[in-house]
Amino acid sequence: MATIPTSTRFYQPGVIAIVFLPTIAATTYVPTTAEIAAGTDLTKEVDDIAGWSYSTNFIETKDASSRISPKLAGRVSLDDSSITFNGSSNGTDARTVFTVDQAGYILMADAGLGTGKKGEVFPVSVGSVVSVRSLDSDNFKIRVDFGVTNVPKTVVLP
């Protein structure tokens, strides 16, 4: 009997790399080393991430000859996604990187950047760049909302 490989578990903070890539030439979404180097490493300013996933909606089918209603894979639903960044009192923060309607790619390298490691590439469009204010015990933040424009691809990094 085959078994699932034993995972090498890890804690993402301190390991994950999040990079904004303005372009990827390959239609397979596999970035080159030069495209990654030309990107913006967001990791050190990321406070939180939300979304960055997708799911399949299933369609129930009916058959008068059976009580069973099999399901077919239907449309793919892309989650609303955002990244919350630490804000700066001098305005030099995520607001200098992102603008509304800007297109590009978010590379989430869960185990960090490095040859042979895996990452997910999300084609995105920036929907909003929002100040997140708080008078409680929290620092000023900037939230960037992204529309994921296609199913992300899992890639092996160069």
VENDAZI-V577004 format. One record per residue. N is the residue number from 0. PSI is psi in whole degrees, -180 to 180 (none if undefined). BURIAL is + if it has 24 or more other C-alpha atoms within 12 Angstrom, else -. Layout:
# VENDAZI-V577004
[[N	PSI	BURIAL] [N	PSI	BURIAL]]
This chain:
# VENDAZI-V577004
[[0	133	-] [1	149	-] [2	157	-] [3	143	-] [4	146	-] [5	127	-] [6	152	-] [7	100	-] [8	150	-] [9	163	-] [10	124	-] [11	-43	-] [12	132	-] [13	-10	-] [14	-46	-] [15	146	+] [16	133	+] [17	120	+] [18	135	+] [19	124	+] [20	118	+] [21	-32	+] [22	151	+] [23	120	+] [24	-38	-] [25	134	-] [26	-11	-] [27	-2	-] [28	13	+] [29	110	+] [30	150	+] [31	168	-] [32	-40	-] [33	-39	-] [34	-38	+] [35	-44	+] [36	-31	-] [37	-9	-] [38	180	+] [39	118	+] [40	115	+] [41	-13	+] [42	-48	+] [43	-19	-] [44	0	+] [45	125	+] [46	-35	+] [47	156	-] [48	150	+] [49	144	-] [50	-124	-] [51	45	+] [52	177	+] [53	164	-] [54	164	-] [55	133	-] [56	134	-] [57	145	-] [58	123	-] [59	131	-] [60	151	-] [61	151	-] [62	119	-] [63	-17	-] [64	1	-] [65	152	-] [66	-9	-] [67	136	-] [68	90	-] [69	158	-] [70	143	-] [71	146	-] [72	131	-] [73	-138	-] [74	151	-] [75	130	-] [76	124	-] [77	126	-] [78	147	-] [79	136	+] [80	146	+] [81	160	+] [82	130	+] [83	127	+] [84	157	+] [85	137	+] [86	161	+] [87	142	-] [88	-22	-] [89	3	-] [90	-1	-] [91	88	-] [92	-154	+] [93	-23	+] [94	-18	+] [95	-9	-] [96	-40	+] [97	142	+] [98	152	-] [99	138	-] [100	4	-] [101	135	-] [102	154	+] [103	-152	+] [104	140	+] [105	124	+] [106	118	+] [107	106	+] [108	92	+] [109	-36	+] [110	17	+] [111	170	+] [112	144	+] [113	148	-] [114	128	-] [115	-12	-] [116	159	-] [117	151	+] [118	169	+] [119	134	+] [120	122	+] [121	118	+] [122	132	+] [123	162	+] [124	134	+] [125	124	+] [126	-39	-] [127	156	+] [128	109	+] [129	136	+] [130	134	-] [131	104	-] [132	150	-] [133	137	-] [134	4	-] [135	-160	-] [136	58	-] [137	147	-] [138	162	-] [139	139	+] [140	163	+] [141	127	+] [142	130	+] [143	121	+] [144	131	+] [145	139	+] [146	119	+] [147	124	+] [148	-7	+] [149	167	+] [150	131	+] [151	157	+] [152	135	+] [153	127	-] [154	156	+] [155	125	+] [156	144	+] [157	none	-]]
